Amino acid sequence: MANTSSRTLRLLSLLQTHRYWPGTELADRLGVSVRTLRRDVDRLRELGYPVAANRGVDGGYQLAAGAALPPLVIDDEEAVALTLGLQNAAHSTVSGVAESSVRALAKVTQVMPARLRRRAEALRAMTVPVEWGGQEGPSVAADILTGVALACRDTERLRFDYTAADGNRTGRHVEPYRLVSVGRRWYLVAYDLGRHDWRSFRLDRLATPVPTGARFRPRELPAADAAEFVRERLGQAPRSHEVEVVVDAPAAEVRARVGRWATVEEIDGTRSRLRMTTDSLSWPMLALGTLAADFQVVHPPELLDHVREWGTRFTRAAGGRPEV
């Protein structure tokens, strides 16, 4: 059983959804008796949190609107994690989150102790995010992200409209399980009640999520975890291009620059072979442009067309005359 302090924070976290919690359900979530729950609620009231209670068989608890957050108490490692998290969120694909994260980071830094504030500000100032030439992930509305997250947490069935890759729009009724962030995209892992199977849904293609109020007992996921489930599904998805390029540079140098996005094999001491599976030829073009080395396209032929097109455009931008 969690200690009293951590259990009280967990209780506060549940109540801050501002939903009405039946007493027995809340006690089950915390793994305590109803009597212990009442004592924990009294402790929150002593700290100034207005927790309303209904007595009787259907009795329960709800946190009144306007309750304040607890004071910020963090250690050194948490300060680093918080700074990194907010800084990364400042480059988020979730609509409105970037601006909010910048404001939140400024506010959090101001209330840190001087020693932690210096460390956080140094980390923020000396870290430079990498952005790939405007290749951003699709935007996800913040209210959709948080609404789906709440349904996952509260094990509440969800209805929404979903647009597939071919443009077909359908209504879905699911038991949401987890949210997974892969690269610049967000996915919902859920059991689709209409198709009687597990599915992963891209959040940027999901619209009008509506919680139904119906609770469910989570099913067993057919994977080690939600992240593994999404990775397996993405691996099964058809890709448009298998790219292979020979680069006039040692494998170690190429791997250090683009090894995160491609497989790099050594040919000899001065040449390497780069392979990449992608649905957009702009990605290998960007990767090859960072290498500062000559290269030869093995396949696909469409990549050669991109090289010619980009070369013509860059030559024109430099004021030269493109070759005919």
C-alpha positions in Angstrom: 0.0 0.0 0.0 1.3 3.5 -0.8 2.3 5.7 2.1 -0.2 8.3 3.4 1.5 11.3 1.6 1.6 9.6 -1.9 -1.9 8.2 -1.4 -3.2 11.7 -0.6 -1.6 13.1 -3.8 -3.1 10.3 -5.8 -6.5 11.0 -4.3 -6.1 14.7 -5.1 -5.1 13.8 -8.7 -8.3 11.7 -9.1 -10.5 14.4 -7.6 -9.1 17.1 -9.8 -10.9 15.7 -12.8 -13.9 17.3 -11.1 -16.0 14.3 -11.9 -18.2 12.7 -9.2 -16.6 9.7 -7.7 -18.7 7.0 -5.8 -17.0 6.3 -2.5 -16.5 2.6 -3.2 -15.0 3.2 -6.6 -12.6 5.8 -5.3 -11.5 3.5 -2.4 -10.9 0.7 -4.9 -8.8 3.0 -7.1 -6.6 3.8 -4.1 -6.6 0.3 -2.7 -7.9 1.3 0.7 -11.1 0.9 2.8 -13.9 3.3 2.7 -13.0 4.4 6.3 -9.4 5.2 5.3 -10.8 7.1 2.3 -12.8 9.3 4.6 -9.7 10.1 6.6 -7.8 11.0 3.5 -10.6 13.3 2.3 -10.6 15.0 5.7 -6.8 15.5 5.4 -7.3 17.2 2.0 -10.0 19.5 3.6 -7.5 20.4 6.3 -5.1 21.5 3.5 -7.7 23.8 2.1 -9.2 21.7 -0.7 -13.0 21.9 -0.9 -14.1 18.3 -1.2 -17.9 17.9 -1.3 -19.4 14.7 0.0 -22.8 13.0 -0.5 -23.9 10.5 2.2 -25.9 7.3 1.8 -25.8 4.2 -0.3 -24.8 6.1 -3.5 -22.5 8.5 -1.6 -19.4 9.8 -3.1 -17.0 12.8 -3.4 -16.3 15.6 -5.8 -13.8 18.5 -5.7 -15.4 21.9 -6.0 -14.3 24.1 -8.9 -11.6 26.6 -8.3 -9.4 24.4 -6.1 -5.7 25.4 -6.3 -2.8 23.2 -7.3 -0.5 22.0 -4.5 2.7 24.0 -4.0 5.7 23.2 -6.3 8.2 21.0 -4.5 10.7 19.3 -6.7 14.2 18.0 -6.4 17.2 18.4 -8.8 16.4 15.5 -11.1 12.7 16.5 -11.3 13.7 20.1 -12.2 15.8 18.8 -15.1 13.0 16.5 -16.2 10.4 19.3 -16.0 12.6 21.7 -18.0 13.3 19.2 -20.7 9.7 18.2 -20.9 8.3 21.7 -21.3 11.1 22.6 -23.7 10.3 19.7 -25.9 6.6 20.5 -25.7 7.4 24.0 -27.0 8.0 22.2 -30.3 4.9 20.1 -30.1 2.5 19.3 -32.9 -0.4 19.6 -30.5 -2.3 22.8 -31.3 -1.8 25.5 -28.7 0.6 23.5 -26.6 3.8 25.1 -27.9 2.8 28.6 -26.8 1.4 27.3 -23.5 4.6 25.4 -22.8 6.8 28.4 -23.2 4.6 30.4 -20.8 4.5 27.5 -18.3 8.3 27.0 -18.5 8.8 30.7 -17.7 6.4 30.5 -14.7 7.9 27.3 -13.3 11.4 28.6 -13.6 10.5 31.7 -11.7 9.2 29.8 -8.6 12.2 27.4 -8.4 14.8 27.9 -5.7 17.8 29.9 -7.0 20.1 26.9 -7.3 17.6 24.9 -9.3 16.6 27.9 -11.4 20.2 28.5 -12.5 20.4 24.8 -13.6 17.1 24.9 -15.4 17.9 28.2 -17.2 21.3 26.9 -18.3 19.7 23.8 -19.7 17.1 25.8 -21.5 19.6 28.2 -22.9 22.2 25.7 -24.0 19.9 23.1 -25.7 19.1 23.5 -29.4 16.2 21.4 -30.8 16.7 19.9 -34.2 14.0 20.7 -36.8 13.9 19.0 -40.2 13.3 21.7 -42.8 9.7 22.3 -41.8 8.8 18.6 -42.0 6.5 18.7 -39.0 4.0 16.2 -37.8 0.2 16.7 -38.4 -1.4 19.0 -35.8 -3.6 17.5 -33.0 -6.1 19.7 -31.1 -5.2 19.9 -27.4 -8.8 19.2 -26.3 -8.8 16.0 -28.4 -5.5 14.9 -26.8 -6.6 15.6 -23.3 -10.1 14.2 -23.8 -8.9 10.9 -25.1 -6.3 10.7 -22.3 -9.0 11.2 -19.7 -11.1 8.4 -21.3 -8.0 6.1 -21.1 -7.4 7.0 -17.5 -11.0 6.6 -16.4 -11.6 3.4 -18.4 -14.6 5.0 -20.1 -15.9 4.0 -23.5 -15.4 6.6 -26.3 -17.2 7.4 -29.6 -15.5 9.4 -32.3 -15.3 10.0 -36.1 -12.2 8.6 -37.8 -10.8 9.3 -41.3 -8.8 6.5 -42.7 -5.7 6.9 -45.0 -8.0 6.5 -48.1 -10.3 9.3 -46.9 -13.1 7.1 -45.8 -14.8 8.5 -42.7 -16.5 6.2 -40.1 -17.9 6.3 -36.6 -16.0 4.3 -34.0 -17.0 3.0 -30.6 -14.0 1.9 -28.6 -12.5 1.0 -25.2 -9.5 3.4 -25.1 -6.3 1.9 -23.6 -3.2 4.1 -24.0 -1.9 7.1 -26.0 1.5 6.5 -27.7 3.7 9.2 -29.2 5.8 8.0 -32.2 8.1 10.6 -33.8 5.8 13.6 -34.5 2.6 11.7 -34.4 0.1 10.6 -31.7 -1.7 7.3 -31.7 -4.6 5.9 -29.6 -4.5 2.2 -28.8 -8.0 0.9 -28.2 -10.3 -2.1 -28.5 -12.7 -1.4 -31.4 -16.2 -2.6 -30.3 -17.6 -2.5 -33.8 -14.7 -4.6 -35.3 -14.1 -6.8 -32.3 -10.4 -6.3 -32.4 -7.6 -4.0 -31.2 -6.7 -1.0 -33.3 -4.4 2.0 -33.3 -5.8 5.3 -34.4 -3.9 8.4 -35.5 -5.1 11.3 -33.3 -4.8 13.9 -36.2 -7.4 11.8 -38.1 -9.8 11.5 -35.1 -12.6 14.0 -34.6 -15.4 14.8 -32.1 -14.5 12.3 -29.3 -17.4 11.9 -27.0 -17.1 9.9 -23.7 -20.2 7.7 -23.3 -20.1 7.4 -19.5 -20.0 3.6 -19.7 -17.1 2.1 -17.8 -15.3 -1.1 -18.8 -12.8 -3.6 -17.5 -9.6 -3.4 -19.6 -8.9 -6.3 -21.9 -5.6 -8.0 -22.3 -3.5 -6.2 -25.0 -2.0 -8.6 -27.6 1.4 -7.1 -27.2 4.0 -6.5 -24.5 2.8 -2.9 -24.2 1.0 -0.2 -26.1 4.2 1.2 -27.7 5.1 -2.3 -29.0 1.6 -2.7 -30.4 1.9 0.6 -32.4 5.4 -0.3 -33.6 4.2 -3.7 -34.9 1.2 -2.1 -36.7 3.4 0.6 -38.3 5.8 -2.1 -39.4 2.9 -3.9 -41.2 1.8 -0.8 -42.9 2.8 -0.5 -46.6 5.5 2.0 -47.4 6.0 3.7 -50.7 9.8 3.8 -51.1 12.7 1.6 -50.2 15.7 3.9 -50.5 19.3 2.8 -51.1 22.2 5.2 -51.6 26.0 4.8 -51.7 27.7 7.7 -49.8 31.3 8.8 -50.3 31.9 9.0 -46.6 32.9 6.5 -43.8 30.0 4.7 -42.2 30.8 6.1 -38.8 30.4 9.7 -40.0 27.1 9.0 -41.9 25.7 7.0 -38.9 26.5 9.9 -36.5 24.5 12.3 -38.7 21.5 10.3 -39.9 21.7 6.9 -38.1 18.5 7.7 -36.2 16.5 7.7 -39.4 18.4 5.2 -41.6 20.4 2.0 -41.6 24.1 2.6 -42.5 26.5 -0.2 -43.6 30.2 0.1 -44.2 31.4 -0.7 -47.8 35.1 0.3 -47.2 37.0 2.9 -45.3 35.7 5.8 -47.4 32.3 4.6 -48.6 29.0 3.5 -46.9 25.6 2.2 -47.9 22.5 4.0 -46.6 19.1 2.4 -46.6 15.8 4.0 -45.5 12.1 3.0 -45.7 9.9 6.0 -46.1 6.6 7.3 -47.4 8.0 10.6 -48.5 11.2 11.1 -50.6 11.7 14.5 -49.0 13.1 12.7 -45.9 16.0 11.0 -47.7 16.7 14.3 -49.5 16.9 16.1 -46.2 19.1 13.4 -44.7 21.5 13.4 -47.7 21.7 17.1 -47.7 23.2 17.0 -44.1 26.0 14.7 -45.0 28.2 17.2 -46.9 29.4 14.3 -49.1 28.9 13.0 -52.6 26.5 10.1 -53.1 25.0 7.9 -55.8 21.4 6.8 -55.8 20.9 3.1 -56.3 17.1 3.1 -56.0 14.3 4.1 -56.4 14.5 6.0 -59.7 12.0 8.6 -58.3 14.7 9.7 -55.9 16.9 10.7 -58.8 14.1 12.9 -60.1 14.0 14.6 -56.7 17.7 15.1 -56.7 17.5 16.8 -60.2 14.6 19.0 -59.1 16.2 20.1 -55.9 19.5 20.7 -57.6 17.9 22.9 -60.2 16.1 24.8 -57.6 19.2 25.4 -55.4 21.3 26.4 -58.4 18.6 28.9 -59.4 18.5 30.3 -55.8 22.3 30.7 -55.9 22.1 32.8 -59.0 23.6 30.3 -61.3 22.2 28.9 -64.5 20.7 25.4 -64.2 21.9 22.7 -66.6 19.5 21.6 -69.3 
